[in-house]
Amino acid sequence: MKRIVVIGAGHVGFYVAERLSKKLRSDIKRGQVELMVIDPNQHMTYQPFLPEAAAGNISPRHGVVPLRQALKHCTIVTAGVTEIRHAERKLTIQPFTGPTREIEYDEVIIAPGSVSRPLPIPGLAEIAIGIKTMGEAIWLRNHVLQRFDIAATTDDPDVRRKALTFVTVGGGFAGAETLGELEDLTSTVVENYPEIDPSEIKWYLVEYADKIMPEVGPQMGAYAARQLTKRGVDIRLGTTLKSCEGGHVVLTDGEEFDSDTIIWTAGVMPNPLLKQTDLPIGPKGHLEANTRLQVATGVEAGTDQIGEVVEDAWGAGDSTQVPDTTDFPLPYCTPSAQHAVRQAAILADNVYRRHVGRELQPYKHKYIGSVAGLGLYKGVANTYGFKAKGLLAWLMHRGYHLSRVPGVGRKGRILADWIVGFFTKREMVQLGEIHAGREPFEAIAAGSDPVRAQKSAE
Ligand SMILES: Cc1cc2nc3c(=O)[nH]c(=O)nc-3n(C[C@H](O)[C@H](O)[C@H](O)COP(=O)(O)OP(=O)(O)OC[C@H]3O[C@@H](n4cnc5c(N)ncnc54)[C@H](O)[C@@H]3O)c2cc1C
């Protein structure tokens, strides 16, 4: 039996596995091919829905896709890959329990994506949170809403000010969308807290460049900045975080204040797993590949060259530098779901073509722009040169992502969340207690106060 392993079941891995398992269905049924998908999560995360999940517009469960239900003809392994020794066609996984385990393969598709790129800023690792996983979105929602209960019940004005000050570092679409959704949430939730005046809530957007949201172009980016400023967001351009020890934020423009919440979206880097492989890695830590999505060396940026191919290894998505052969100003495809899902289709087809001895096809896709939500009924879009803002852009954002999220059932659940949300009041429940789920029972068993134990653990 030939084993094809897909590492990572995100935008690339999930769609590759789905498409390839259809193409290889009869070989899989006959036991001639095994398509194995390895991911530490048992679900695919549809990342563009993370801000909506953090804001509570959709249920977190509806923004992810359970692999075992969606990829019925694949072997699903819920574990993280820790090393790839391609020369031996072997990889190592870390299961949930027990020691690491080796898996042999014939072909490998490498798509572990990217991770938040932290900088060595004092205090950042201790206090900040990224927004790359559904766990982070859930944590963020609970944390932000919990700040209102902290502020409403404390007598200390410093604690109150710190709780109601929120900072997002990074003004790309992940940062701006997350801020836009959460600011919208906090401005509604405060109506239920007569103890808090809305003017006490402070949101900062800190961006090193001189503009935000480059993904939607300068004109729409400027509109997004104006929109957020009108809502009271303090946007600091050409600025970054100097330190945030103990929540004391120091910006490079000299401003200092305290905050309990620092959302870090200032860039991503290729998954560090790539360092634990014998495969060719580019200067920024990406897997090197050609436009056929084969791992390859000696491929000039922005060209269709095939280079020196590493047999039986494929890569795409955020973790791979795929040459962009359109006239887009950058020589490699930018990290986006737009490229990832389209690369996934070509990659699956090429693996199949190679399987049946056909010629491989190159990947070429001109970036079409982006759509982004900035809170309920607010958005910004620039696709195929068509620029939109406000309600129209927001509808485009929702419509586009609804059409892209995998599975009819999932689309139905998300649509139902939106419809219910339209006719009902905003969901303001925070379940911060899940972060300290066992503490009350442990405290009771030890004869102490369960409420105190849980609150201190949260
Ligand atoms: C908040 C947010 C909003 C976004 N909005 C947009 C948008 O509107 N439009 C757009 O085009 N793009 C958007 N993006 C970017 C887009 O989601 C990514 O570019 C895309 O997901 C990349 O796909 P990928 O398959 O390379 O990686 P991912 O989708 O990140 O998948 C990587 C997978 O690998 C798994 N993995 C990680 N480590 C290991 C390991 N050691 N072993 C095995 N598996 C592993 C992960 O669990 C994950 O499932 C957004 C991103 C974020 C964070």
The ligand as a Tripos MOL2 file, in Angstrom:
@<TRIPOS>MOLECULE
LIG
   53    58     1     0     0
SMALL
NO_CHARGES

@<TRIPOS>ATOM
      1 C1         -7.8470   36.0810   12.1860 C.3       1 LIG1
      2 C2         -7.4780   35.7350   10.7690 C.ar      1 LIG1
      3 C3         -8.2580   36.2050    9.7110 C.ar      1 LIG1
      4 C4         -7.9160   35.9110    8.4010 C.ar      1 LIG1
      5 N1         -8.6990   36.3720    7.3880 N.ar      1 LIG1
      6 C5         -8.3730   36.0900    6.1120 C.ar      1 LIG1
      7 C6         -9.1820   36.5670    5.0320 C.ar      1 LIG1
      8 O1        -10.1780   37.2430    5.2470 O.2       1 LIG1
      9 N2         -8.7890   36.2460    3.7610 N.ar      1 LIG1
     10 C7         -7.6780   35.4970    3.4980 C.ar      1 LIG1
     11 O2         -7.3810   35.2380    2.3230 O.2       1 LIG1
     12 N3         -6.8890   35.0290    4.4950 N.ar      1 LIG1
     13 C8         -7.2090   35.3050    5.7820 C.ar      1 LIG1
     14 N4         -6.4070   34.8390    6.7980 N.ar      1 LIG1
     15 C9         -5.1910   34.0650    6.4840 C.3       1 LIG1
     16 C10        -5.5020   32.6040    6.1910 C.3       1 LIG1
     17 O3         -6.3760   32.0770    7.1490 O.3       1 LIG1
     18 C11        -4.2010   31.7930    6.1130 C.3       1 LIG1
     19 O4         -3.3640   32.3910    5.1600 O.3       1 LIG1
     20 C12        -4.4970   30.3450    5.7210 C.3       1 LIG1
     21 O5         -5.2110   29.7170    6.7510 O.3       1 LIG1
     22 C13        -3.2030   29.5610    5.4430 C.3       1 LIG1
     23 O6         -3.5200   28.2240    5.1670 O.3       1 LIG1
     24 P1         -2.5100   27.0380    5.5620 P.3       1 LIG1
     25 O7         -3.1760   25.7710    5.2030 O.co2     1 LIG1
     26 O8         -1.1740   27.3140    5.0170 O.co2     1 LIG1
     27 O9         -2.3730   27.1450    7.1370 O.3       1 LIG1
     28 P2         -3.4880   26.9310    8.2440 P.3       1 LIG1
     29 O10        -4.8410   27.1570    7.7010 O.co2     1 LIG1
     30 O11        -3.0510   27.7600    9.4070 O.co2     1 LIG1
     31 O12        -3.3640   25.3870    8.6170 O.3       1 LIG1
     32 C14        -2.2400   24.8320    9.2330 C.3       1 LIG1
     33 C15        -2.6650   23.5460    9.9220 C.3       1 LIG1
     34 O13        -1.4820   22.8560   10.3370 O.3       1 LIG1
     35 C16        -1.6850   22.3420   11.6330 C.3       1 LIG1
     36 N5         -0.3850   22.1670   12.2760 N.ar      1 LIG1
     37 C17         0.3730   23.0950   12.8800 C.ar      1 LIG1
     38 N6          1.4990   22.5510   13.3630 N.ar      1 LIG1
     39 C18         1.4640   21.2350   13.0430 C.ar      1 LIG1
     40 C19         2.3230   20.1340   13.2840 C.ar      1 LIG1
     41 N7          3.4680   20.2640   13.9510 N.pl3     1 LIG1
     42 N8          1.9410   18.9090   12.8380 N.ar      1 LIG1
     43 C20         0.7730   18.7490   12.1610 C.ar      1 LIG1
     44 N9         -0.0680   19.7640   11.9070 N.ar      1 LIG1
     45 C21         0.2520   20.9800   12.3460 C.ar      1 LIG1
     46 C22        -2.5670   23.3880   12.3010 C.3       1 LIG1
     47 O14        -3.2670   22.8360   13.4240 O.3       1 LIG1
     48 C23        -3.5030   23.7880   11.1700 C.3       1 LIG1
     49 O15        -4.6470   22.9800   11.1370 O.3       1 LIG1
     50 C24        -6.7530   35.1200    8.1310 C.ar      1 LIG1
     51 C25        -5.9710   34.6550    9.1830 C.ar      1 LIG1
     52 C26        -6.3210   34.9400   10.4950 C.ar      1 LIG1
     53 C27        -5.4620   34.4250   11.6170 C.3       1 LIG1
@<TRIPOS>BOND
     1     1     2 1
     2     2     3 ar
     3     2    52 ar
     4     3     4 ar
     5     4     5 ar
     6     4    50 ar
     7     5     6 ar
     8     6     7 ar
     9     6    13 1
    10     7     8 2
    11     7     9 ar
    12     9    10 ar
    13    10    11 2
    14    10    12 ar
    15    12    13 ar
    16    13    14 ar
    17    14    15 1
    18    14    50 ar
    19    15    16 1
    20    16    17 1
    21    16    18 1
    22    18    19 1
    23    18    20 1
    24    20    21 1
    25    20    22 1
    26    22    23 1
    27    23    24 1
    28    24    25 2
    29    24    26 1
    30    24    27 1
    31    27    28 1
    32    28    29 2
    33    28    30 1
    34    28    31 1
    35    31    32 1
    36    32    33 1
    37    33    34 1
    38    33    48 1
    39    34    35 1
    40    35    36 1
    41    35    46 1
    42    36    37 ar
    43    36    45 ar
    44    37    38 ar
    45    38    39 ar
    46    39    40 ar
    47    39    45 ar
    48    40    41 1
    49    40    42 ar
    50    42    43 ar
    51    43    44 ar
    52    44    45 ar
    53    46    47 1
    54    46    48 1
    55    48    49 1
    56    50    51 ar
    57    51    52 ar
    58    52    53 1
@<TRIPOS>SUBSTRUCTURE
     1 LIG1         1 GROUP 0 **** ****
